[in-house]
Amino acid sequence: MLQQFGFTQYESQVYEALITIDEALDATSIVKRSGVPRSKVYDVLRRMIEKGMVLESTTEKKRLYTALPIDSAITKLKNDFNENITQLKSIQTRKKPADDRVWTLKEDQSIHSLVSELLQQSSSSIIFSGWADDIEQHLSLLAEKEVEGVIIELHSIGEIDSNLKNVTTLIPDSAHQKLERSRIVIVDNEDVLFAGIEGTNWQAIYTKSRPLVTFFKEFFYHDIALTEITKKFGPSMMEDPHLRDLLLKLRY
Protein backbone atom coordinates (compact mmCIF):
# COMPACT_ATOMS: atom_id res chain seq x y z
CA MET A 1 0.00 0.00 0.00
CA LEU A 2 2.77 2.47 0.92
CA GLN A 3 5.46 1.22 -1.43
CA GLN A 4 4.42 3.65 -4.15
CA PHE A 5 5.20 6.46 -1.68
CA GLY A 6 8.77 5.30 -1.10
CA PHE A 7 8.26 2.92 1.81
CA THR A 8 9.70 -0.59 1.85
CA GLN A 9 7.53 -3.67 1.52
CA TYR A 10 7.93 -4.53 5.22
CA GLU A 11 7.07 -0.96 6.25
CA SER A 12 3.95 -1.11 4.12
CA GLN A 13 2.95 -4.48 5.60
CA VAL A 14 3.35 -3.21 9.18
CA TYR A 15 1.29 -0.08 8.51
CA GLU A 16 -1.44 -2.08 6.80
CA ALA A 17 -1.56 -4.55 9.71
CA LEU A 18 -2.02 -1.68 12.17
CA ILE A 19 -4.43 0.50 10.19
CA THR A 20 -6.86 -2.35 9.51
CA ILE A 21 -7.54 -3.10 13.15
CA ASP A 22 -9.06 -0.75 15.70
CA GLU A 23 -6.67 -1.47 18.56
CA ALA A 24 -3.01 -1.17 19.48
CA LEU A 25 -0.81 -4.20 18.90
CA ASP A 26 2.40 -5.50 20.37
CA ALA A 27 5.26 -6.73 18.23
CA THR A 28 4.19 -10.36 18.42
CA SER A 29 0.71 -9.53 17.12
CA ILE A 30 2.18 -7.37 14.37
CA VAL A 31 4.37 -10.25 13.23
CA LYS A 32 1.29 -12.49 12.99
CA ARG A 33 -0.87 -9.94 11.14
CA SER A 34 1.78 -8.49 8.84
CA GLY A 35 3.92 -11.47 7.92
CA VAL A 36 7.07 -9.48 8.68
CA PRO A 37 9.74 -11.74 10.23
CA ARG A 38 10.23 -11.36 13.99
CA SER A 39 13.92 -10.66 13.39
CA LYS A 40 12.97 -7.63 11.26
CA VAL A 41 9.86 -6.26 12.95
CA TYR A 42 11.53 -4.08 15.61
CA ASP A 43 13.80 -2.42 13.04
CA VAL A 44 10.80 -1.82 10.76
CA LEU A 45 8.76 -0.37 13.63
CA ARG A 46 11.66 1.92 14.60
CA ARG A 47 11.86 3.32 11.07
CA MET A 48 8.09 3.82 10.85
CA ILE A 49 8.12 5.66 14.18
CA GLU A 50 10.94 7.92 12.94
CA LYS A 51 8.93 8.59 9.76
CA GLY A 52 5.89 9.52 11.84
CA MET A 53 3.69 6.75 10.44
CA VAL A 54 3.44 4.66 13.65
CA LEU A 55 2.71 5.75 17.23
CA GLU A 56 4.32 3.97 20.19
CA SER A 57 3.19 3.60 23.82
CA THR A 58 4.39 1.62 26.85
CA THR A 59 1.64 0.28 29.13
CA GLU A 60 2.36 -2.00 32.11
CA LYS A 61 5.83 -2.74 30.73
CA LYS A 62 4.26 -3.73 27.41
CA ARG A 63 5.14 -1.80 24.27
CA LEU A 64 2.20 -1.19 21.97
CA TYR A 65 1.95 0.29 18.50
CA THR A 66 -0.79 1.89 16.44
CA ALA A 67 -0.91 3.45 12.98
CA LEU A 68 -1.16 7.14 12.23
CA PRO A 69 -4.85 7.63 11.24
CA ILE A 70 -5.38 7.32 7.51
CA ASP A 71 -6.52 10.93 6.98
CA SER A 72 -3.50 12.21 8.91
CA ALA A 73 -1.24 9.88 6.92
CA ILE A 74 -2.63 11.19 3.63
CA THR A 75 -2.06 14.79 4.73
CA LYS A 76 1.48 13.95 5.82
CA LEU A 77 2.30 12.23 2.53
CA LYS A 78 0.93 15.18 0.55
CA ASN A 79 2.98 17.64 2.58
CA ASP A 80 6.10 15.50 2.24
CA PHE A 81 5.55 15.32 -1.52
CA ASN A 82 5.12 19.09 -1.84
CA GLU A 83 8.22 19.69 0.27
CA ASN A 84 10.22 17.34 -1.93
CA ILE A 85 8.99 19.18 -5.03
CA THR A 86 10.07 22.50 -3.50
CA GLN A 87 13.51 21.11 -2.72
CA LEU A 88 13.79 19.72 -6.25
CA LYS A 89 12.94 23.12 -7.74
CA SER A 90 15.54 24.82 -5.56
CA ILE A 91 18.18 22.41 -6.85
CA GLN A 92 17.08 22.98 -10.45
CA THR A 93 17.29 26.77 -10.18
CA ARG A 94 20.45 26.89 -8.10
CA LYS A 95 22.96 29.14 -9.79
CA LYS A 96 26.10 27.63 -11.14
CA PRO A 97 29.36 28.84 -9.60
CA ALA A 98 30.69 31.90 -11.37
CA ASP A 99 33.05 30.90 -14.18
CA ASP A 100 35.72 33.57 -14.56
CA ARG A 101 38.13 31.49 -16.61
CA VAL A 102 39.55 33.10 -19.75
CA TRP A 103 39.83 30.81 -22.78
CA THR A 104 42.03 31.47 -25.79
CA LEU A 105 41.28 30.49 -29.35
CA LYS A 106 43.23 30.79 -32.60
CA GLU A 107 42.39 30.67 -36.34
CA ASP A 108 39.85 32.98 -37.93
CA GLN A 109 37.27 30.40 -39.01
CA SER A 110 37.27 28.80 -35.57
CA ILE A 111 36.67 32.22 -34.06
CA HIS A 112 33.80 32.89 -36.48
CA SER A 113 32.31 29.50 -35.60
CA LEU A 114 32.33 30.35 -31.90
CA VAL A 115 30.81 33.76 -32.67
CA SER A 116 27.99 32.03 -34.57
CA GLU A 117 27.33 29.68 -31.67
CA LEU A 118 27.22 32.55 -29.17
CA LEU A 119 24.84 34.52 -31.39
CA GLN A 120 22.60 31.49 -31.81
CA GLN A 121 22.40 30.98 -28.05
CA SER A 122 21.51 34.62 -27.31
CA SER A 123 18.13 35.30 -25.72
CA SER A 124 18.10 38.99 -24.77
CA SER A 125 20.92 41.08 -26.25
CA ILE A 126 23.83 41.08 -28.67
CA ILE A 127 26.60 43.67 -28.90
CA PHE A 128 28.84 43.26 -31.93
CA SER A 129 31.72 45.45 -33.04
CA GLY A 130 33.90 44.62 -36.01
CA TRP A 131 34.83 45.32 -39.56
CA ALA A 132 32.08 45.22 -42.15
CA ASP A 133 33.23 42.02 -43.86
CA ASP A 134 33.46 40.26 -40.47
CA ILE A 135 29.96 41.31 -39.45
CA GLU A 136 28.47 40.48 -42.86
CA GLN A 137 29.19 36.77 -42.28
CA HIS A 138 26.66 36.85 -39.43
CA LEU A 139 24.05 39.32 -40.74
CA SER A 140 21.37 36.75 -41.56
CA LEU A 141 21.60 35.22 -38.08
CA LEU A 142 21.57 38.68 -36.49
CA ALA A 143 18.44 39.55 -38.46
CA GLU A 144 16.73 36.35 -37.28
CA LYS A 145 17.62 37.15 -33.67
CA GLU A 146 16.24 40.68 -33.95
CA VAL A 147 12.94 39.26 -35.26
CA GLU A 148 12.90 36.98 -32.19
CA GLY A 149 13.10 40.06 -29.96
CA VAL A 150 16.82 40.05 -29.16
CA ILE A 151 18.20 43.61 -28.90
CA ILE A 152 21.02 44.00 -31.44
CA GLU A 153 23.62 46.79 -31.30
CA LEU A 154 26.22 46.88 -34.06
CA HIS A 155 29.32 49.00 -34.55
CA SER A 156 30.70 48.48 -38.02
CA ILE A 157 34.02 49.66 -39.41
CA GLY A 158 32.92 50.26 -42.96
CA GLU A 159 29.47 50.22 -44.55
CA ILE A 160 27.22 47.16 -44.31
CA ASP A 161 23.97 46.45 -46.16
CA SER A 162 21.54 45.77 -43.35
CA ASN A 163 18.04 46.62 -42.11
CA LEU A 164 18.99 46.09 -38.47
CA LYS A 165 17.72 48.88 -36.20
CA ASN A 166 20.80 49.84 -34.19
CA VAL A 167 23.82 50.14 -36.46
CA THR A 168 26.60 52.69 -36.01
CA THR A 169 29.04 52.96 -38.90
CA LEU A 170 32.57 54.32 -38.80
CA ILE A 171 34.27 55.24 -42.06
CA PRO A 172 37.98 55.32 -41.13
CA ASP A 173 39.97 58.45 -41.88
CA SER A 174 42.78 57.96 -44.39
CA ALA A 175 45.21 59.09 -41.71
CA HIS A 176 44.53 55.96 -39.68
CA GLN A 177 47.50 54.10 -41.08
CA LYS A 178 47.78 51.74 -38.10
CA LEU A 179 44.12 50.83 -37.85
CA GLU A 180 44.00 47.21 -36.63
CA ARG A 181 41.25 44.71 -37.24
CA SER A 182 39.39 43.39 -34.23
CA ARG A 183 35.93 42.26 -33.13
CA ILE A 184 33.95 42.29 -29.91
CA VAL A 185 30.89 40.12 -29.30
CA ILE A 186 28.94 40.35 -26.03
CA VAL A 187 25.90 38.10 -25.61
CA ASP A 188 23.19 38.56 -22.96
CA ASN A 189 25.66 40.59 -20.85
CA GLU A 190 27.17 37.25 -19.82
CA ASP A 191 29.62 36.12 -22.50
CA VAL A 192 32.30 38.15 -24.23
CA LEU A 193 34.57 37.27 -27.12
CA PHE A 194 37.33 39.64 -28.16
CA ALA A 195 39.44 38.86 -31.20
CA GLY A 196 42.34 40.66 -32.82
CA ILE A 197 45.27 40.09 -35.13
CA GLU A 198 48.73 39.39 -33.77
CA GLY A 199 51.20 39.51 -36.60
CA THR A 200 49.19 37.91 -39.38
CA ASN A 201 47.11 35.52 -37.30
CA TRP A 202 43.78 35.96 -35.56
CA GLN A 203 43.63 35.23 -31.84
CA ALA A 204 40.68 35.51 -29.47
CA ILE A 205 39.78 35.32 -25.82
CA TYR A 206 36.41 34.12 -24.55
CA THR A 207 35.14 34.47 -21.00
CA LYS A 208 32.16 34.90 -18.69
CA SER A 209 34.22 36.94 -16.23
CA ARG A 210 31.98 39.78 -15.04
CA PRO A 211 34.78 42.39 -14.86
CA LEU A 212 35.90 41.58 -18.41
CA VAL A 213 32.33 41.57 -19.74
CA THR A 214 31.85 45.02 -18.18
CA PHE A 215 35.20 46.27 -19.51
CA PHE A 216 34.51 45.26 -23.12
CA LYS A 217 30.95 46.56 -22.94
CA GLU A 218 32.28 49.95 -21.89
CA PHE A 219 34.91 49.69 -24.62
CA PHE A 220 32.13 49.10 -27.17
CA TYR A 221 30.21 52.19 -26.08
CA HIS A 222 33.47 54.14 -26.06
CA ASP A 223 33.75 53.29 -29.78
CA ILE A 224 30.12 54.24 -30.39
CA ALA A 225 30.63 57.60 -28.67
CA LEU A 226 33.81 58.33 -30.64
CA THR A 227 32.11 57.44 -33.91
CA GLU A 228 29.18 59.79 -33.22
CA ILE A 229 31.49 62.58 -32.03
CA THR A 230 33.67 62.16 -35.09
CA LYS A 231 30.64 62.32 -37.40
CA LYS A 232 29.44 65.55 -35.83
CA PHE A 233 32.66 67.36 -35.01
CA GLY A 234 35.29 65.53 -37.07
CA PRO A 235 36.30 68.28 -39.49
CA SER A 236 36.75 70.94 -36.81
CA MET A 237 38.51 68.49 -34.45
CA MET A 238 40.96 67.48 -37.16
CA GLU A 239 41.92 71.12 -37.62
CA ASP A 240 43.28 71.15 -34.05
CA PRO A 241 46.70 69.41 -34.17
CA HIS A 242 46.53 68.31 -30.52
CA LEU A 243 43.04 66.80 -30.84
CA ARG A 244 43.96 65.26 -34.18
CA ASP A 245 46.97 63.49 -32.66
CA LEU A 246 44.90 62.23 -29.76
CA LEU A 247 42.20 60.84 -32.03
CA LEU A 248 44.71 59.08 -34.24
CA LYS A 249 46.22 57.36 -31.18
CA LEU A 250 42.90 55.75 -30.37
CA ARG A 251 41.87 52.33 -31.62
CA TYR A 252 40.67 53.88 -34.85
C-alpha positions as CSV (number, residue, x, y, z in Angstrom):
1,M,0.0,0.0,0.0
2,L,2.8,2.5,0.9
3,Q,5.5,1.2,-1.4
4,Q,4.4,3.7,-4.1
5,F,5.2,6.5,-1.7
6,G,8.8,5.3,-1.1
7,F,8.3,2.9,1.8
8,T,9.7,-0.6,1.9
9,Q,7.5,-3.7,1.5
10,Y,7.9,-4.5,5.2
11,E,7.1,-1.0,6.2
12,S,3.9,-1.1,4.1
13,Q,2.9,-4.5,5.6
14,V,3.3,-3.2,9.2
15,Y,1.3,-0.1,8.5
16,E,-1.4,-2.1,6.8
17,A,-1.6,-4.5,9.7
18,L,-2.0,-1.7,12.2
19,I,-4.4,0.5,10.2
20,T,-6.9,-2.3,9.5
21,I,-7.5,-3.1,13.2
22,D,-9.1,-0.7,15.7
23,E,-6.7,-1.5,18.6
24,A,-3.0,-1.2,19.5
25,L,-0.8,-4.2,18.9
26,D,2.4,-5.5,20.4
27,A,5.3,-6.7,18.2
28,T,4.2,-10.4,18.4
29,S,0.7,-9.5,17.1
30,I,2.2,-7.4,14.4
31,V,4.4,-10.2,13.2
32,K,1.3,-12.5,13.0
33,R,-0.9,-9.9,11.1
34,S,1.8,-8.5,8.8
35,G,3.9,-11.5,7.9
36,V,7.1,-9.5,8.7
37,P,9.7,-11.7,10.2
38,R,10.2,-11.4,14.0
39,S,13.9,-10.7,13.4
40,K,13.0,-7.6,11.3
41,V,9.9,-6.3,12.9
42,Y,11.5,-4.1,15.6
43,D,13.8,-2.4,13.0
44,V,10.8,-1.8,10.8
45,L,8.8,-0.4,13.6
46,R,11.7,1.9,14.6
47,R,11.9,3.3,11.1
48,M,8.1,3.8,10.9
49,I,8.1,5.7,14.2
50,E,10.9,7.9,12.9
51,K,8.9,8.6,9.8
52,G,5.9,9.5,11.8
53,M,3.7,6.7,10.4
54,V,3.4,4.7,13.7
55,L,2.7,5.7,17.2
56,E,4.3,4.0,20.2
57,S,3.2,3.6,23.8
58,T,4.4,1.6,26.8
59,T,1.6,0.3,29.1
60,E,2.4,-2.0,32.1
61,K,5.8,-2.7,30.7
62,K,4.3,-3.7,27.4
63,R,5.1,-1.8,24.3
64,L,2.2,-1.2,22.0
65,Y,2.0,0.3,18.5
66,T,-0.8,1.9,16.4
67,A,-0.9,3.5,13.0
68,L,-1.2,7.1,12.2
69,P,-4.9,7.6,11.2
70,I,-5.4,7.3,7.5
71,D,-6.5,10.9,7.0
72,S,-3.5,12.2,8.9
73,A,-1.2,9.9,6.9
74,I,-2.6,11.2,3.6
75,T,-2.1,14.8,4.7
76,K,1.5,13.9,5.8
77,L,2.3,12.2,2.5
78,K,0.9,15.2,0.5
79,N,3.0,17.6,2.6
80,D,6.1,15.5,2.2
81,F,5.5,15.3,-1.5
82,N,5.1,19.1,-1.8
83,E,8.2,19.7,0.3
84,N,10.2,17.3,-1.9
85,I,9.0,19.2,-5.0
86,T,10.1,22.5,-3.5
87,Q,13.5,21.1,-2.7
88,L,13.8,19.7,-6.3
89,K,12.9,23.1,-7.7
90,S,15.5,24.8,-5.6
91,I,18.2,22.4,-6.9
92,Q,17.1,23.0,-10.4
93,T,17.3,26.8,-10.2
94,R,20.5,26.9,-8.1
95,K,23.0,29.1,-9.8
96,K,26.1,27.6,-11.1
97,P,29.4,28.8,-9.6
98,A,30.7,31.9,-11.4
99,D,33.0,30.9,-14.2
100,D,35.7,33.6,-14.6
101,R,38.1,31.5,-16.6
102,V,39.6,33.1,-19.8
103,W,39.8,30.8,-22.8
104,T,42.0,31.5,-25.8
105,L,41.3,30.5,-29.4
106,K,43.2,30.8,-32.6
107,E,42.4,30.7,-36.3
108,D,39.8,33.0,-37.9
109,Q,37.3,30.4,-39.0
110,S,37.3,28.8,-35.6
111,I,36.7,32.2,-34.1
112,H,33.8,32.9,-36.5
113,S,32.3,29.5,-35.6
114,L,32.3,30.4,-31.9
115,V,30.8,33.8,-32.7
116,S,28.0,32.0,-34.6
117,E,27.3,29.7,-31.7
118,L,27.2,32.6,-29.2
119,L,24.8,34.5,-31.4
120,Q,22.6,31.5,-31.8
121,Q,22.4,31.0,-28.1
122,S,21.5,34.6,-27.3
123,S,18.1,35.3,-25.7
124,S,18.1,39.0,-24.8
125,S,20.9,41.1,-26.2
126,I,23.8,41.1,-28.7
127,I,26.6,43.7,-28.9
128,F,28.8,43.3,-31.9
129,S,31.7,45.4,-33.0
130,G,33.9,44.6,-36.0
131,W,34.8,45.3,-39.6
132,A,32.1,45.2,-42.1
133,D,33.2,42.0,-43.9
134,D,33.5,40.3,-40.5
135,I,30.0,41.3,-39.5
136,E,28.5,40.5,-42.9
137,Q,29.2,36.8,-42.3
138,H,26.7,36.8,-39.4
139,L,24.1,39.3,-40.7
140,S,21.4,36.7,-41.6
141,L,21.6,35.2,-38.1
142,L,21.6,38.7,-36.5
143,A,18.4,39.6,-38.5
144,E,16.7,36.4,-37.3
145,K,17.6,37.1,-33.7
146,E,16.2,40.7,-34.0
147,V,12.9,39.3,-35.3
148,E,12.9,37.0,-32.2
149,G,13.1,40.1,-30.0
150,V,16.8,40.1,-29.2
151,I,18.2,43.6,-28.9
152,I,21.0,44.0,-31.4
153,E,23.6,46.8,-31.3
154,L,26.2,46.9,-34.1
155,H,29.3,49.0,-34.5
156,S,30.7,48.5,-38.0
157,I,34.0,49.7,-39.4
158,G,32.9,50.3,-43.0
159,E,29.5,50.2,-44.6
160,I,27.2,47.2,-44.3
161,D,24.0,46.4,-46.2
162,S,21.5,45.8,-43.3
163,N,18.0,46.6,-42.1
164,L,19.0,46.1,-38.5
165,K,17.7,48.9,-36.2
166,N,20.8,49.8,-34.2
167,V,23.8,50.1,-36.5
168,T,26.6,52.7,-36.0
169,T,29.0,53.0,-38.9
170,L,32.6,54.3,-38.8
171,I,34.3,55.2,-42.1
172,P,38.0,55.3,-41.1
173,D,40.0,58.5,-41.9
174,S,42.8,58.0,-44.4
175,A,45.2,59.1,-41.7
176,H,44.5,56.0,-39.7
177,Q,47.5,54.1,-41.1
178,K,47.8,51.7,-38.1
179,L,44.1,50.8,-37.8
180,E,44.0,47.2,-36.6
181,R,41.2,44.7,-37.2
182,S,39.4,43.4,-34.2
183,R,35.9,42.3,-33.1
184,I,34.0,42.3,-29.9
185,V,30.9,40.1,-29.3
186,I,28.9,40.3,-26.0
187,V,25.9,38.1,-25.6
188,D,23.2,38.6,-23.0
189,N,25.7,40.6,-20.9
190,E,27.2,37.2,-19.8
191,D,29.6,36.1,-22.5
192,V,32.3,38.1,-24.2
193,L,34.6,37.3,-27.1
194,F,37.3,39.6,-28.2
195,A,39.4,38.9,-31.2
196,G,42.3,40.7,-32.8
197,I,45.3,40.1,-35.1
198,E,48.7,39.4,-33.8
199,G,51.2,39.5,-36.6
200,T,49.2,37.9,-39.4
201,N,47.1,35.5,-37.3
202,W,43.8,36.0,-35.6
203,Q,43.6,35.2,-31.8
204,A,40.7,35.5,-29.5
205,I,39.8,35.3,-25.8
206,Y,36.4,34.1,-24.6
207,T,35.1,34.5,-21.0
208,K,32.2,34.9,-18.7
209,S,34.2,36.9,-16.2
210,R,32.0,39.8,-15.0
211,P,34.8,42.4,-14.9
212,L,35.9,41.6,-18.4
213,V,32.3,41.6,-19.7
214,T,31.9,45.0,-18.2
215,F,35.2,46.3,-19.5
216,F,34.5,45.3,-23.1
217,K,30.9,46.6,-22.9
218,E,32.3,50.0,-21.9
219,F,34.9,49.7,-24.6
220,F,32.1,49.1,-27.2
221,Y,30.2,52.2,-26.1
222,H,33.5,54.1,-26.1
223,D,33.7,53.3,-29.8
224,I,30.1,54.2,-30.4
225,A,30.6,57.6,-28.7
226,L,33.8,58.3,-30.6
227,T,32.1,57.4,-33.9
228,E,29.2,59.8,-33.2
229,I,31.5,62.6,-32.0
230,T,33.7,62.2,-35.1
231,K,30.6,62.3,-37.4
232,K,29.4,65.6,-35.8
233,F,32.7,67.4,-35.0
234,G,35.3,65.5,-37.1
235,P,36.3,68.3,-39.5
236,S,36.7,70.9,-36.8
237,M,38.5,68.5,-34.4
238,M,41.0,67.5,-37.2
239,E,41.9,71.1,-37.6
240,D,43.3,71.2,-34.1
241,P,46.7,69.4,-34.2
242,H,46.5,68.3,-30.5
243,L,43.0,66.8,-30.8
244,R,44.0,65.3,-34.2
245,D,47.0,63.5,-32.7
246,L,44.9,62.2,-29.8
247,L,42.2,60.8,-32.0
248,L,44.7,59.1,-34.2
249,K,46.2,57.4,-31.2
250,L,42.9,55.7,-30.4
251,R,41.9,52.3,-31.6
252,Y,40.7,53.9,-34.8
